[in-house]
Amino acid sequence: MSDKPPISERGAWSLAWQRFRHHKLAMASAALLIVLAVLSAVAPLFEIMFGIDASRVDLLHRFTLPTADAWLGRDELGRDVFVRMLYGGQVSLLVGAVTAIAAAVIGTMVGLAAAYRGGWLDALLMRFTDAVIALPFLPLLIVLAAIDLNKLGIPPALINSELISLYRIIFIVALVGWTTSARLVRGAALSIRERDFVLAARAQGASAWRIMGVHILPNLVSPIIVATTLSAGKIILLESVLSFLGLGIQPPVASWGNQLTNAQELIYSAPQLAFFPGIAIFVTVIAFNFLGDGLQDALDPKSVSHASTGR
């Protein structure tokens, strides 16, 4: 008896792609996110091509409106807003993607172990998960972000690094943001562990690690992808909130959140400085949500068809 699932993996992914293509909002969102990621990645190329230095202060051209030389105008220090938005996109998208993946990895390990082992381990891990869920999420992140790193025994060289705020945000959000993935993985793994191909592998003497890693985990890819995609948008929003409160990404590293912080006192005299990062955050979060919805519909084996709008 084969220890592999009976459904063709290639056929299942092909069917999922066909479903996803009919979800117009998800396709448009995926295209938008790709464009944002590519533009952010090539920010240094824009500086070279147009002779722009995103960090150069030019007080003679403060608050300049959009022109051919500065596509989105200039900020309170005369810096090019468009290029700084691209650099901010690098950080915000990186935080969203890396933190979502890290949280998914933690949640997958917790959920898979709980479902496969069951018994006291399942009860312990799920009660711990419930305890983390019960904590007030945003206040907890604010408290963790405000901890003095000098008192934690972290090397001074790392504390003084410009990227320490980036590392801290990724760590603390992943530390408490894995619960959704854990519950989704556990629920799916509970049903998969009783499937025939898993029982056959167990009867053939396969180890628990092999069964979980080779036979159960590949069949959990769908809920993991959906959970990761949906959480990425939420994480970008959380990073923006923490940065706006001054507890997130710290200057000189640019993010959309701390660009909003810099613009809050200029909302009446230069509203465009708040509008551009604000709309970038809004559009990106909405795009991740639509993408997650589309992936959820496409990867759902019970899904049959979609409306032309994608819902």
VMD Tcl script that draws the C-alpha trace (Angstrom):
set ca {
  {0.00 0.00 0.00}
  {1.33 3.40 -0.92}
  {2.10 5.78 1.93}
  {1.45 8.80 -0.29}
  {-1.85 10.70 -0.48}
  {-4.02 9.39 -3.33}
  {-4.64 12.78 -4.92}
  {-2.21 13.98 -7.57}
  {-0.30 16.92 -6.12}
  {0.33 18.47 -9.52}
  {-3.36 18.18 -10.43}
  {-4.43 19.75 -7.14}
  {-2.13 22.75 -7.58}
  {-3.20 23.14 -11.21}
  {-6.85 23.22 -10.14}
  {-6.04 25.73 -7.39}
  {-4.32 27.99 -9.94}
  {-7.35 27.84 -12.22}
  {-9.59 28.84 -9.32}
  {-7.25 31.62 -8.30}
  {-7.14 33.08 -11.82}
  {-10.92 33.57 -11.68}
  {-10.61 35.62 -8.51}
  {-10.09 39.03 -10.10}
  {-9.55 40.97 -6.89}
  {-6.93 38.48 -5.72}
  {-5.14 38.56 -9.07}
  {-5.14 42.37 -9.07}
  {-3.91 42.40 -5.47}
  {-1.09 39.96 -6.26}
  {-0.02 42.10 -9.21}
  {-0.11 45.25 -7.07}
  {1.98 43.67 -4.30}
  {4.52 42.44 -6.84}
  {4.79 45.94 -8.31}
  {5.23 47.47 -4.84}
  {7.87 44.90 -3.92}
  {9.80 45.40 -7.16}
  {9.69 49.20 -6.95}
  {10.84 49.10 -3.33}
  {13.65 46.69 -4.16}
  {15.01 48.93 -6.93}
  {14.97 52.13 -4.85}
  {18.79 52.45 -5.08}
  {18.48 52.19 -8.87}
  {16.11 55.17 -8.89}
  {18.65 57.17 -6.92}
  {21.39 56.33 -9.41}
  {19.26 56.90 -12.53}
  {17.90 60.28 -11.45}
  {20.79 61.48 -9.32}
  {18.72 61.52 -6.14}
  {19.99 61.11 -2.59}
  {17.02 60.17 -0.42}
  {18.82 61.25 2.75}
  {20.13 64.59 1.46}
  {18.67 67.61 3.26}
  {17.69 70.55 1.05}
  {16.00 73.20 3.17}
  {15.60 75.52 0.19}
  {13.04 73.13 -1.33}
  {10.99 72.14 1.72}
  {7.38 71.06 1.08}
  {7.78 71.26 -2.69}
  {4.72 69.87 -4.47}
  {5.10 67.03 -7.01}
  {7.26 67.99 -9.97}
  {9.17 66.22 -12.73}
  {12.25 66.18 -10.48}
  {10.39 65.00 -7.36}
  {7.40 62.88 -8.36}
  {5.72 63.06 -4.94}
  {7.24 66.35 -3.85}
  {9.65 66.94 -0.97}
  {9.25 66.63 2.79}
  {9.96 68.99 5.70}
  {13.72 68.57 5.16}
  {13.61 68.85 1.39}
  {14.12 65.11 0.83}
  {12.55 63.31 -2.12}
  {9.29 61.77 -0.87}
  {8.97 59.20 -3.67}
  {12.35 57.57 -3.08}
  {11.86 57.67 0.69}
  {8.51 55.96 0.16}
  {10.31 53.22 -1.75}
  {12.81 52.77 1.06}
  {9.95 52.78 3.55}
  {8.26 50.10 1.45}
  {11.39 47.96 1.71}
  {11.17 47.97 5.49}
  {7.40 47.68 5.84}
  {7.08 44.86 3.31}
  {10.12 43.10 4.76}
  {8.66 43.28 8.26}
  {5.31 41.97 7.03}
  {6.77 39.09 5.03}
  {9.52 37.94 7.41}
  {7.39 38.25 10.54}
  {4.44 36.45 8.94}
  {6.72 33.59 7.85}
  {8.36 33.40 11.29}
  {4.96 33.37 13.02}
  {3.75 30.69 10.60}
  {6.78 28.51 11.35}
  {6.22 28.78 15.11}
  {2.48 28.20 14.77}
  {3.01 25.22 12.46}
  {5.38 23.52 14.88}
  {3.02 24.09 17.82}
  {-0.13 23.04 15.96}
  {1.44 19.99 14.32}
  {2.96 18.71 17.56}
  {-0.31 19.24 19.42}
  {-2.41 17.44 16.80}
  {-0.10 14.48 16.22}
  {0.87 13.76 19.81}
  {-2.49 14.60 21.35}
  {-3.13 13.90 25.01}
  {-1.43 16.04 27.63}
  {0.85 17.75 25.10}
  {-2.13 18.85 23.01}
  {-3.90 20.17 26.11}
  {-0.79 22.00 27.31}
  {0.01 23.63 23.98}
  {-3.57 24.65 23.27}
  {-4.07 26.11 26.74}
  {-0.85 28.07 26.27}
  {-2.16 29.22 22.89}
  {-5.43 30.31 24.51}
  {-3.47 32.23 27.14}
  {-1.52 34.12 24.46}
  {-4.74 34.85 22.55}
  {-6.34 36.20 25.74}
  {-3.60 38.82 26.17}
  {-4.43 42.33 24.90}
  {-2.42 42.24 21.70}
  {-1.60 45.89 20.96}
  {-0.88 46.91 24.58}
  {1.35 43.83 24.91}
  {3.30 44.82 21.80}
  {3.66 48.37 23.11}
  {5.05 47.06 26.42}
  {7.47 44.69 24.67}
  {8.59 47.40 22.25}
  {9.28 49.78 25.14}
  {11.61 47.39 27.01}
  {15.11 48.79 27.50}
  {17.42 46.48 25.57}
  {20.40 47.50 27.69}
  {18.87 45.57 30.60}
  {18.53 42.32 28.64}
  {22.22 41.58 28.24}
  {22.22 42.23 24.51}
  {25.64 43.20 23.09}
  {26.04 47.01 22.81}
  {27.15 46.70 19.18}
  {23.77 45.19 18.29}
  {21.82 47.68 20.40}
  {23.54 50.60 18.66}
  {22.83 49.18 15.20}
  {20.50 51.21 13.01}
  {18.52 48.02 12.30}
  {17.94 47.00 15.93}
  {14.42 48.44 15.88}
  {13.69 46.35 12.77}
  {14.95 43.17 14.44}
  {12.96 43.92 17.59}
  {9.69 44.47 15.76}
  {10.08 41.22 13.82}
  {10.91 39.32 17.01}
  {8.13 40.62 19.25}
  {5.35 40.38 16.66}
  {6.38 36.83 15.70}
  {6.61 35.97 19.39}
  {2.91 36.63 19.98}
  {1.48 36.39 16.44}
  {1.70 32.62 15.85}
  {-1.58 31.61 17.51}
  {-3.79 31.77 14.40}
  {-1.46 29.50 12.46}
  {-1.24 27.10 15.40}
  {-5.00 26.67 15.60}
  {-5.45 26.31 11.84}
  {-2.64 23.76 11.56}
  {-3.88 21.77 14.52}
  {-7.42 21.58 13.14}
  {-6.23 20.41 9.72}
  {-3.65 18.00 11.13}
  {-6.22 16.33 13.38}
  {-8.16 15.14 10.34}
  {-5.11 14.33 8.19}
  {-3.49 12.11 10.84}
  {-6.42 9.69 10.52}
  {-6.16 9.43 6.73}
  {-5.30 6.06 5.19}
  {-1.88 7.06 3.88}
  {-0.83 8.26 7.35}
  {-2.12 5.09 8.99}
  {-0.26 3.05 6.37}
  {2.98 4.90 7.06}
  {2.55 4.31 10.78}
  {1.87 0.59 10.17}
  {5.07 0.36 8.12}
  {7.06 1.62 11.09}
  {7.73 5.19 9.97}
  {8.96 7.43 12.78}
  {6.83 10.23 14.20}
  {9.19 12.84 12.73}
  {8.89 11.28 9.26}
  {5.12 11.02 9.45}
  {4.77 14.63 10.55}
  {7.36 16.01 8.14}
  {6.73 13.90 5.03}
  {3.11 12.79 5.21}
  {1.20 15.39 7.24}
  {3.05 18.69 6.79}
  {2.84 18.79 2.93}
  {-0.94 18.50 3.23}
  {-1.02 21.53 5.54}
  {0.49 23.87 2.97}
  {-2.88 25.36 2.00}
  {-3.98 26.63 5.43}
  {-0.42 27.75 6.21}
  {-0.20 29.82 3.01}
  {-3.59 31.41 3.64}
  {-2.81 32.22 7.28}
  {0.59 33.66 6.38}
  {-0.81 35.86 3.62}
  {-3.62 37.23 5.77}
  {-1.31 37.89 8.73}
  {1.21 39.80 6.57}
  {-1.23 42.66 6.07}
  {-2.07 42.79 9.78}
  {1.62 42.83 10.68}
  {2.32 45.75 8.34}
  {-0.52 47.61 10.05}
  {0.86 46.76 13.50}
  {4.34 47.90 12.52}
  {2.87 51.15 11.24}
  {0.97 51.70 14.50}
  {4.05 51.02 16.64}
  {6.22 53.22 14.43}
  {3.58 55.96 14.54}
  {3.70 55.77 18.36}
  {7.50 56.04 18.25}
  {8.04 52.43 19.42}
  {8.61 50.78 16.06}
  {11.15 51.39 13.31}
  {13.39 54.25 14.36}
  {15.03 56.87 12.10}
  {17.22 57.04 10.11}
  {15.66 53.78 8.88}
  {12.52 54.75 6.96}
  {9.20 52.94 7.15}
  {5.71 54.01 6.18}
  {4.78 54.13 9.87}
  {7.51 56.52 10.99}
  {6.93 58.64 7.87}
  {3.42 59.13 9.20}
  {4.88 60.08 12.57}
  {7.04 62.76 10.97}
  {4.03 64.13 9.08}
  {1.51 64.30 11.93}
  {2.55 67.79 13.01}
  {2.38 69.01 9.41}
  {-1.04 67.60 8.59}
  {-2.51 71.06 7.94}
  {0.43 72.74 6.24}
  {1.59 69.73 4.17}
  {-1.14 67.03 4.18}
  {0.48 65.19 1.28}
  {3.27 64.02 3.57}
  {0.71 62.03 5.58}
  {-1.41 61.06 2.59}
  {1.23 59.14 0.64}
  {2.43 56.75 3.39}
  {-1.12 56.45 4.68}
  {-2.50 55.38 1.30}
  {0.45 53.02 0.82}
  {-0.34 51.26 4.11}
  {-4.06 51.14 3.33}
  {-3.64 49.77 -0.18}
  {-1.04 47.19 0.88}
  {-3.11 45.85 3.78}
  {-6.24 45.65 1.62}
  {-4.25 43.89 -1.12}
  {-2.95 41.27 1.32}
  {-6.49 40.68 2.58}
  {-7.88 40.22 -0.93}
  {-4.95 37.97 -1.81}
  {-5.58 35.86 1.28}
  {-9.27 35.56 0.44}
  {-8.43 34.48 -3.09}
  {-5.92 31.90 -1.92}
  {-8.38 30.57 0.64}
  {-11.02 30.07 -2.05}
  {-8.55 28.62 -4.55}
  {-6.97 26.18 -2.12}
  {-10.28 25.04 -0.64}
  {-11.00 21.60 -2.15}
  {-14.74 22.16 -1.65}
  {-14.65 25.30 -3.78}
  {-16.35 24.82 -7.14}
  {-16.61 28.17 -8.84}
  {-16.36 31.87 -8.26}
  {-18.28 34.84 -9.37}
  {-16.67 37.09 -11.93}
  {-15.75 39.50 -9.15}
  {-13.92 36.81 -7.32}
  {-16.40 36.27 -4.44}
}
mol new
graphics top color blue
foreach p $ca { graphics top sphere $p radius 0.5 }
foreach p [lrange $ca 0 end-1] q [lrange $ca 1 end] { graphics top cylinder $p $q radius 0.2 }
display resetview
